[in-house]
Amino acid sequence: MKLGADYIDVELQVAREFIDSIQQEKPNNFKVIVSSHNYKKTPSLEDLGSLVAKIQATGADIVKIATAALDITDVARVFQVLVYSQVPIIGLVMNDRGFICRLLCPKYGGYLTFGTLEEGIVSAPGQPTIKDLLNLYNFRQIGPDTKVFGIIGNPVGNSKLPALYNELFKAVGFDAIYVPLLVDDPTKFLDTYSSSDIGGFSVTIPHKEAVFKYCDEVDPVARATGAVNFVVRRSDGKLCGYNTDCYAAISAIEDGLLSLHNDSSTVGSRLAGKLFVVIGAGGVGKALAYGAKQKGARIVIANRSYDRARELADCVGGQAVSLAALENFHPEDGMILANATPIGMQPKVDETPIPKHALRYYSLVFDAVYKPRMTRLLREAEESGAAIVPGLEMFIRQAYEQYEGFTGLPAPKERIRKILAAN
């Protein structure tokens, strides 16, 4: 259905006539909201400005516009309207890609936001619960000077990071909010949200390599792997990318090997000389392969696309196999397996990258998936006699470095571990 200008003008005329009819009897504390809803898209900035002016001309005390987001960058136009409006204004962008508008409206001058009393019962798509607004996102503490951090990815709805960082920020009085950022095109997103108010991002699948290419500076591990998992915006506006996947995963695996052998007398890394099989050739797979190679392991890369496996194997001086071939790949016992793919992640918790019978050749199995905590791969590996290292351990160690990068404060490690273990 086409919603034309004539239709909008008719509706605004009705609003104007209604307001005129109640002017004489309207109590002093009585406010009239005139609203416009566009369920198809978010109009251009020029059209939004014109719409606000038309609504204001009806005599409305408060202007409300609600639009639909086709991309998260649509929200930026509504933020601009909020910032520059001379009248009280409610600006909302509906659905998951517009979710941040509901959280950040007080930062940009929005009059109010909407939340639902009960999860799943919403009056418009993308509404958070009032409980989450107040407790998870610290809504009442958000103001014009609040720094914005978030997680870039697709999907991001199940991330533990907003709960972690918002609790930590509140505990130390750090004026910031951490939000989920459902991003389809990371380059378009970073081009649009280039303000210094946006302090940094965690980066998850599938954008780690694309964001790496956008950064002004990257750390040595990121440069070697071609992927970043968090970014900080410096005071000069430059984006600095870091890769903590490598340290977090490799240190967790080394600790798992240490507890497996219960012997701290070994000189050097326990990965030295081990056959280290990485499933996946994306950002996490590159970090694992690079980190294990640095520790002296022999590397095998398995991937659905053999060409991508071959490309990564060539970079680290390893061997490539197809993922299907991994079922019968057992040149020796005592190998280490690291899953660096989202296979087995919620909601597809019944999936696993390798059949159970093939797991008996591994002494330790690591899974980068952290939700669920005990994946099918880890459960079957444990049943097959292997030591296991859950992705949550990698996730916790990443959080230490990211918190320090975002805030400039020492990481409260015990508190981080406690919060993430509880969620």
N, C-alpha and C positions, 0 to 999 in steps of 0.2 A: 504494500500500500504506500502510495506517495503522500507524504505529509507536506502540503504546499503552504506557501506564505499566506494565502487567503484564509486557510483554515486556522492558522495561528492568529491572524489578525482578528478573526471572528471570536476566538476564545478570549483574546486579550480585551476585546470590546466588552464582552460579558463581564469580565473581571472589573473593568473600569466602571461599568454601570452599577455593579454590586457595591463597590467601594463608595461610590458617590451616594448610594442610597442609605448607607449606614453612617456617614460622616457625622451627622448631627447627634446620633445616639451612641457613638463609639466611646467607651470609657477611656480614660487617659492611658491606662496600662494595657490596653487592647491593641494587639499588633496583627496586621493582615499580611499573610504570606501568599504571594502569587507565584505559581511554579510552572515550569515547562519541562516535559519529559521527552527525550528522544531515545527510543529503544533500538535504533538502527546504528547510530554512529555518534562520534563527537565532532561537531562542525568545526570549521576553520576558526581561527582566533578572531578574525573580522566579523564573522557571522555570530559568534558568541557575544562579542561586544554589542552588536546591534540588537541581539535578543534581550540582553540585560537592560539596555536603554528602553526598549519597548515595554518590558515588564515594569520598569520603574515609572514609566509614564502613566501607568494605570492608577498611580497613587499608592502602590504597595509599600508597606513599611519594610518588608524583607523580600528580597528576590531569591528565588530558588530555581536552579537549573540542574537537571539530572540527565546525563548522557550515557551512551554505551561505549566501552573501550574495545576497539578492534586490535589495539596494540597498547602496551604500557606507556608509550610515548604520547598517546592521546591525552593522558592525565596532565601533562605539562601545560597544555593550553588552558585547561581549567584552573590550574594553579596561577597562571598569569592573570586570568580574569579576577581571581580572588585577591591577588596582591594589589591590583590597580583599581579595583572597584571603589567608588565613593559612597556606596550604600551598603547596608548590611546584606550579606549574600551567603547563601548555602549552595555550595558547589559539590556535586557528587558524580562520580563516574562508576557505572555499574559493571558487574561481573568480575571475575578473578583478575583480569589484567588492569582493572581500575581500583583494585583493593586499597592501594596505598593512599588514594585520595581520601578515603574514609578515616585513615589513621593520621594523616598529616595536615588536615584542614586547619587546625589551630596554628600551625607554623606559618601558613600562608594567608591567614586572616579570615578563614571561614567562620561563619556565625555559629554553626553547630554541625554535628554529624548524627547519623542514625545507627543504632545497634538493635539487635534482636534479643528478646528476653530468654529465648531458648534456642539452642543450636539446631539448625535444620529447618526452623520455622521463620522464614524471612518474608519481608514485604517487597524486597527487590534483590536481584542476584548480587552476591558478593558482600552481603552484610556480615560484619563480625558480631559476636555476642557482646552485650554490655559488660559482662564479666571479663572477657578478653581485652576489651578496650581499656578498662580501668586497671586490671591486674597484670595482664601480659604486656600491654603496650604503654602502661603508665600515662594514659591519655591526658590526665589533668596536669601533668608536669611539662607537656609539650608547649613550646612558645616559639617566637620568631628566631631566637638564637640557638634552638636545638639542632645539633648536628644529626645528620641522617646517615646510617649505615644499613647494609642489608645483604641478602644473599641473592646472587644472580644465577638463575638456572631455569630449567623446565623439565620436570616439575619442581616446585619448591614448597608445596602446601604442607608436607609432612616434616619439614625441617625442625630440628630441635633448637636451632641457633637463636631465633627470636626470644624464646623463653630463657635461654642461657644469658645472652648479652644484656637483655633488658633488665633482668634481675641484678646482674653485676653492675651495670651502669647506675641503677638506682641506689645500690648499696654504698657506692663511693661518691655519690652526688655528681656524677659525670652527666652533663646535660646533653643527652643523646638518645636516639631511638634506633632500634634495629628492626628492619621490616623484610618480609618476603617480597622478592622482585621477580615476577613471572615474565621472563624475557625471551622473545622469539629471535630477535636480531640484536646481538650484543653491540655491534658497531653503531647501529641506529640509536640504541639506548644510551650509549656513552656519549655520542654526539649531542643528544638532547639534554641529558642531565649532566652538564659540565660545570655547574656552579660549585663554588667552594663550600657551600652548605652540605654537599654530599661528600662525606669524609672518607668513604672507602667501602669495599665490598668483599664478601666471601664469594667464591666462584665455584659452581658445581657443574655437573653434566648438563648439557653437552657443550659448554662454552669455554672450557679452560684453554683450549688452543686458540680460539678466536680472540679472547681477551688478551692473551699473551701478545698477539700481533699489534694490539692497540696501545699497549703500554709505552710510555716514554723511556722508562728504565726498568730493568729486571735483574733479579739476583742471579748468581752463577748457576744455581741448580735449575732455575726456570729457563735460563738460556740454554742449558744443556738438554733439557727435556722438551722445550718448546711449549710449555704449559704453565699456567699460574693457577693458584687456588685462593689467593687473596691479593687485594689491591688497596693501596693507601694513596690518597690524594695529598700531596705535599702543599705547604703554604704557598708555593709558587704556581700551583695548579697542575703540576705534572703528576701523572699516574705512575706509581712504582709498583711493579708486580713481583710477587714472591711465590715460591713453591715450597710449602711445608709438608706436602704429601710424602715426599721422599724421606725426610728425617722421621716423621711421625710413624710411618709404616715400617721402615727398616728397624728403627729402635724398638718398636713393639715386637717385631719378629725375633730380633736378637735376644730380647728379654724372655720370649717364649722358649727359645732354644736353651737359654741359660737354666730356666726352671726345669726343662725337660731332662737335662743331663745333671742338674744339681751340682755343678762344679764350676767355680769361679776362677780356676787356675789357668784356663786357656789364655794364651797370649794372642792378641788380635781378635778379629771378629769370628764368631762361630759360623758365619756364612762362608768363610774362605774355603774354597774347594768344593762347596756343595753345588748340586745341580738344582737350580732355582727356576721353576716353571711359572711363568706369568701368563695368566689368561686375560687378554685384552691389550689393545695397542693404542688406546686413547691416552688422555692426560695422566690418569693414575697409573696405567700400565707403563708409560714412559718413566714416570718417577720411580716406580718399583724396580724396573730393569736397570735404570741408571744407578740407583742406590745400591742394589745388590752387586752390580758389577764393580762399583767402587770398593766394596767390601771383599772382593776376591772370589765371588761366586761365578759359576758357569751358567750362562743364561739361555733359556729356551722360551720363545714367545709363541703362544697359541692364540689364534684369532679366527673369527668366522671368515674374515677376508684374509686369505693367505698373503696377498700382496702387501697388506698393511703389516702383517706379522713379519714378512721378509724385510720390509723397510726398517722397522724398529730393530730387528735382529742384526741387520747390517750396521746400524748406528752403534750398537753396543758390543759388536763382535760375538754375537750369539747365533743360535740355531732357530729356525722358524718351522712350525708345523701348523696344519689346519686344526681348528677346534675339534672337528670330527675325528681326526687322527689321534687326538689325545687319549681317547678311550683305550687304545692299545699301545700307548707309549710308556714303556717301563724299562729303560736301558739299565737301571740300577735301583736298588732299594734305598730308602732313607732320603728321598728327594724332598724338596720343599715346594709347596704349591701356593700361589697367591692369586686370588680372583680379584681382578681390577675392573670388572664389568658390573652393571646393575642387575645381572641375572640373579633372581632370588629376592629382589627387593620388593617391599610392599607396593602394590597389592598382589603381585605374582609370587607369593611365598612358596609355592610348590615347585618352582623351577630350580634347576641346578645346572651348572656348566659342565659337569663331568659325572658319569655314572658311579655309583657307590663301589662297584667291584674294582674300579681302577684306583681307588683311594688307598688301597692296602700297601702301595709302593711308596707312600709319603710318610715321613716322620712328623711333619708339621704342616698344617693348612691354615692359611690366613684368608679372611674374606673382608674386602673393603666395604661391603654392604653392612650398615649398622642398624637398619630397621627392616626386618626384625633383628633383635640382638643375636638370637641363635637361628641362623639360616639353615635351610635344608642341607646345604653343603657342609656347614660346620657340624651339624648333628650327625650326618652320615660319616664324616671324617672321624669324629670322636668314637663312634660305634666301630669303626675300622681300626682303631688303635692309635690314631695320630693325635699329637698335641694340637690344640686349636688356639688361634688368636682372633678374637672378634674384631670387627671393624670399629666398634665403639672405642677400643683402646687407641686406635689411630686417630679417631675423631677427637678424643680428649686431648691428645698431645698437640694436635693442630690448634685447638682452641687456646692453649697457653700462648703460642706465638701470635695468633691473630689478635687476642685481647691486648697484648702489649703493643702491637702495631697500631691498633685503633686508638688506644687511650694514652700511650706513653707511660703507662703505670706497670709495676710488676704484676705478673699474673698470680691471682690467688688460687694456686693449683689444687689445694684440697677442696676448696669450695667449688671449683669448676668440675672436678671429678664427682663430687657429691651430687651436684645439680644434674649432670648428664646421666649419671647412673640411675637417678630417680625418675627420669622422664622417658 
